[in-house]
Amino acid sequence: MRVAIDPRSEVGVRAGRVLLAERSLQVLGLLGRAPKDRDTRLTQVRDLADYDLLVSDDTEDPAAAVRMALQAGIGCVLFDDGDGIEAAYGEQFTEQGTTLLVGANLAAGVAPALASHERTRGGTILEVTIAWTEPGSPIRRGEAIPFPDPVGARWARERATEPGYKAFVAPLSGEWAAAMARVTSATGGGVVTRVVGVADLAVHLEALALAAGAISLDVFAPGVHRPAHAAEVYLAAALQAGLDVAAYSLETSA
């Protein structure tokens, strides 16, 4: 795997470090700068066409990386949710036979992937809830969300999302972040509620989410995708990169 990366923040820098621990990585090229580390796989990008994909954490102009990847004829992974990018560039990626993955972050990537994993564990699904934190002042009412420590339980607001589950966002101040999925299903023995979640330094979690997108990109078909389109593989890549998951379940007998 030959990856070019354009780090615009600490998230991108850390994602690069995560990728350097990936066994399949052959080269990590830095866009527009020379590497300071002595790792022999690190280099400066001279020609993007020499790489398999471009990774970007740019949230101010994410389309710039998309255009560069299209011009080079390679795949692209965005930290940004990519609002409007699918309509503008999706057809070009499909025609070119390359893939654009948007939303490789905690909210759009890790949280839905956790839910998808729990949905496959059997039973008739009754309810699916996902939640994540965002920077902001904590609120004092709303939906109670059981994030793992050190974030802990928080109040959250409902957020519009795709059909199939409810989504909530908990404002959180400080350097920590968290995401969780709660899946309630009916089984032969009763009702089971499974909760899985992650909590760590925000930049670390977001870097893992971005790096997982790069590691798993080749399983996505040409065109524009989100991590949830191949959630199991994306989550496996995040776990392989170092994501730690806490889980517990509650059972009510029939």
Secondary structure per residue as TSV (DSSP state, phi and psi in degrees):
chain	resnum	aa	ss	phi	psi
A	1	M	-	360.0	124.5
A	2	R	E	-112.4	111.9
A	3	V	E	-114.9	132.2
A	4	A	E	-103.4	140.4
A	5	I	E	-134.5	141.2
A	6	D	E	-120.7	79.7
A	7	P	-	-74.5	122.1
A	8	R	-	-107.3	-7.1
A	9	S	S	-151.5	-179.5
A	10	E	H	-62.1	-28.6
A	11	V	H	-61.3	-47.2
A	12	G	H	-65.1	-39.3
A	13	V	H	-62.1	-46.4
A	14	R	H	-68.8	-35.3
A	15	A	H	-60.9	-38.4
A	16	G	H	-61.6	-40.4
A	17	R	H	-66.4	-38.3
A	18	V	H	-62.6	-42.7
A	19	L	H	-65.5	-30.4
A	20	L	H	-65.6	-19.3
A	21	A	T	-89.9	-3.1
A	22	E	-	-80.2	126.7
A	23	R	T	-63.6	-32.9
A	24	S	T	-79.4	-6.2
A	25	L	-	-71.6	126.2
A	26	Q	-	-98.9	-45.8
A	27	V	E	-141.8	138.7
A	28	L	E	-119.2	109.2
A	29	G	E	-98.2	132.3
A	30	L	E	-92.3	129.2
A	31	L	T	-84.4	120.0
A	32	G	T	78.9	11.9
A	33	R	S	-155.7	156.2
A	34	A	-	-91.9	143.1
A	35	P	-	-70.7	147.1
A	36	K	-	-100.7	-22.1
A	37	D	S	-78.4	154.0
A	38	R	-	-90.9	2.7
A	39	D	-	-56.3	127.1
A	40	T	T	-67.8	-16.1
A	41	R	T	-83.7	-11.7
A	42	L	E	-84.4	134.8
A	43	T	E	-153.1	171.7
A	44	Q	E	-94.6	137.4
A	45	V	-	-69.0	124.8
A	46	R	S	-103.7	-39.9
A	47	D	-	-142.4	113.7
A	48	L	G	-59.9	-25.8
A	49	A	G	-65.1	-14.1
A	50	D	G	-81.7	-2.5
A	51	Y	S	-113.2	164.7
A	52	D	S	-87.6	-31.4
A	53	L	E	-159.1	159.9
A	54	L	E	-117.0	130.0
A	55	V	E	-109.8	133.1
A	56	S	E	-140.6	136.2
A	57	D	-	-104.9	17.3
A	58	D	-	-67.8	120.6
A	59	T	S	-106.9	-7.3
A	60	E	S	-86.4	-41.3
A	61	D	S	-142.2	67.1
A	62	P	H	-63.2	-24.0
A	63	A	H	-65.5	-21.9
A	64	A	H	-62.7	-43.1
A	65	A	H	-67.0	-35.8
A	66	V	H	-61.6	-45.5
A	67	R	H	-65.2	-39.0
A	68	M	H	-64.6	-41.1
A	69	A	H	-65.6	-41.3
A	70	L	H	-62.2	-43.0
A	71	Q	H	-64.1	-35.8
A	72	A	H	-83.7	-12.5
A	73	G	T	73.5	35.2
A	74	I	-	-126.5	169.7
A	75	G	E	-74.2	169.7
A	76	C	E	-147.5	140.0
A	77	V	E	-124.2	123.1
A	78	L	E	-110.5	136.5
A	79	F	S	-69.3	-37.1
A	80	D	S	-64.0	150.8
A	81	D	-	-67.2	-16.3
A	82	G	-	71.8	31.7
A	83	D	T	-58.4	124.2
A	84	G	T	86.7	-15.2
A	85	I	H	-73.4	-36.1
A	86	E	H	-59.9	-46.3
A	87	A	H	-65.6	-34.4
A	88	A	H	-81.2	-34.2
A	89	Y	H	-127.5	-8.4
A	90	G	H	-56.8	-45.1
A	91	E	H	-62.6	-35.1
A	92	Q	H	-66.8	-39.5
A	93	F	H	-66.2	-40.8
A	94	T	H	-61.9	-46.6
A	95	E	H	-64.7	-34.3
A	96	Q	H	-79.8	-15.6
A	97	G	T	77.7	24.1
A	98	T	-	-118.9	170.7
A	99	T	E	-122.4	137.7
A	100	L	E	-115.5	122.2
A	101	L	E	-109.4	120.2
A	102	V	-	-110.6	157.7
A	103	G	-	73.6	31.7
A	104	A	-	-80.7	71.1
A	105	N	S	-143.4	-177.8
A	106	L	I	-64.2	-44.9
A	107	A	I	-74.5	-50.9
A	108	A	I	-87.7	-15.9
A	109	G	I	-108.5	-65.7
A	110	V	I	-68.1	-47.6
A	111	A	H	-59.6	-51.0
A	112	P	H	-63.9	-33.1
A	113	A	H	-65.8	-38.4
A	114	L	H	-61.5	-43.0
A	115	A	H	-64.2	-43.3
A	116	S	H	-61.0	-40.4
A	117	H	H	-62.2	-43.6
A	118	E	H	-71.4	-30.0
A	119	R	H	-64.6	-24.6
A	120	T	T	-84.1	1.0
A	121	R	T	-86.7	7.0
A	122	G	S	101.7	166.6
A	123	G	S	90.0	170.0
A	124	T	E	-89.9	118.2
A	125	I	E	-68.5	125.2
A	126	L	E	-101.5	-38.9
A	127	E	E	-159.0	141.0
A	128	V	E	-129.4	127.9
A	129	T	E	-127.2	134.1
A	130	I	E	-120.6	154.1
A	131	A	E	-154.6	154.8
A	132	W	E	-153.3	165.7
A	133	T	E	-98.6	154.2
A	134	E	E	-137.6	151.6
A	135	P	E	-58.7	135.7
A	136	G	S	160.9	175.8
A	137	S	-	-80.5	128.7
A	138	P	-	-56.2	146.7
A	139	I	-	-103.4	164.8
A	140	R	S	-111.5	6.4
A	141	R	S	-155.7	167.5
A	142	G	S	133.2	-142.2
A	143	E	E	-94.9	129.0
A	144	A	E	-78.8	121.5
A	145	I	E	-116.1	124.8
A	146	P	E	-89.2	76.8
A	147	F	-	-71.9	154.2
A	148	P	-	-67.5	161.4
A	149	D	T	-67.7	149.6
A	150	P	T	-88.4	1.8
A	151	V	T	-75.0	-47.7
A	152	G	-	74.5	-175.4
A	153	A	E	-64.5	138.1
A	154	R	E	-140.5	155.3
A	155	W	E	-84.7	143.1
A	156	A	E	-140.0	156.5
A	157	R	E	-100.7	147.2
A	158	E	E	-72.4	143.4
A	159	R	E	-126.8	133.7
A	160	A	-	-58.5	139.0
A	161	T	-	-151.4	-174.4
A	162	E	-	-70.6	154.7
A	163	P	T	-60.6	150.2
A	164	G	T	114.1	-19.7
A	165	Y	S	-159.9	163.9
A	166	K	E	-96.3	149.6
A	167	A	E	-129.8	142.6
A	168	F	E	-136.0	147.7
A	169	V	E	-122.9	128.7
A	170	A	E	-109.1	112.8
A	171	P	E	-63.2	139.4
A	172	L	E	-146.3	129.0
A	173	S	-	-92.9	157.2
A	174	G	S	98.7	-166.3
A	175	E	S	-96.4	-3.5
A	176	W	E	-91.4	162.1
A	177	A	E	-150.2	163.8
A	178	A	E	-158.0	160.2
A	179	A	E	-148.2	152.9
A	180	M	E	-154.6	160.9
A	181	A	E	-133.4	138.1
A	182	R	E	-126.2	119.2
A	183	V	E	-122.1	121.7
A	184	T	E	-107.9	128.4
A	185	S	E	-138.9	154.0
A	186	A	E	-97.8	131.0
A	187	T	E	-124.1	177.0
A	188	G	T	-61.9	-25.8
A	189	G	T	-95.5	-5.0
A	190	G	E	141.4	-155.2
A	191	V	E	-105.2	131.4
A	192	V	E	-120.7	130.6
A	193	T	E	-114.0	119.0
A	194	R	E	-109.2	135.0
A	195	V	E	-123.3	127.1
A	196	V	E	-127.8	143.7
A	197	G	E	-158.9	166.5
A	198	V	E	-133.1	148.2
A	199	A	E	-152.9	131.7
A	200	D	E	-170.8	-172.5
A	201	L	E	-59.3	136.5
A	202	A	H	-58.1	-45.9
A	203	V	H	-65.5	-32.0
A	204	H	H	-69.0	-46.5
A	205	L	H	-63.6	-42.8
A	206	E	H	-66.9	-36.0
A	207	A	H	-65.4	-41.8
A	208	L	H	-62.3	-40.6
A	209	A	H	-63.5	-40.4
A	210	L	H	-69.9	-44.9
A	211	A	H	-63.3	-37.0
A	212	A	H	-61.7	-33.6
A	213	G	H	-63.2	-41.2
A	214	A	H	-67.3	-42.8
A	215	I	H	-64.8	-35.6
A	216	S	H	-98.3	2.8
A	217	L	G	-57.8	-34.7
A	218	D	G	-70.6	-8.5
A	219	V	G	-86.9	-12.5
A	220	F	S	-86.9	138.2
A	221	A	-	-68.6	162.7
A	222	P	S	-56.3	146.1
A	223	G	E	118.6	-164.6
A	224	V	E	-102.7	133.6
A	225	H	E	-138.8	165.6
A	226	R	-	-117.3	157.8
A	227	P	G	-53.4	-32.2
A	228	A	G	-63.6	-18.9
A	229	H	G	-70.5	-19.0
A	230	A	G	-143.1	58.5
A	231	A	H	-60.8	-40.5
A	232	E	H	-64.1	-43.5
A	233	V	H	-69.4	-40.9
A	234	Y	H	-61.7	-45.5
A	235	L	H	-64.5	-39.6
A	236	A	H	-60.3	-39.0
A	237	A	H	-66.1	-39.6
A	238	A	H	-65.8	-41.5
A	239	L	H	-63.9	-41.0
A	240	Q	H	-62.8	-33.5
A	241	A	H	-79.3	-10.9
A	242	G	T	124.5	8.6
A	243	L	-	-68.7	129.5
A	244	D	-	-103.5	128.3
A	245	V	-	-116.2	133.8
A	246	A	E	-104.0	144.8
A	247	A	E	-147.5	148.4
A	248	Y	E	-154.5	164.5
A	249	S	E	-138.1	151.6
A	250	L	E	-122.1	131.1
A	251	E	E	-120.7	135.2
A	252	T	E	-118.0	118.3
A	253	S	E	-65.4	145.9
A	254	A	-	-69.8	360.0
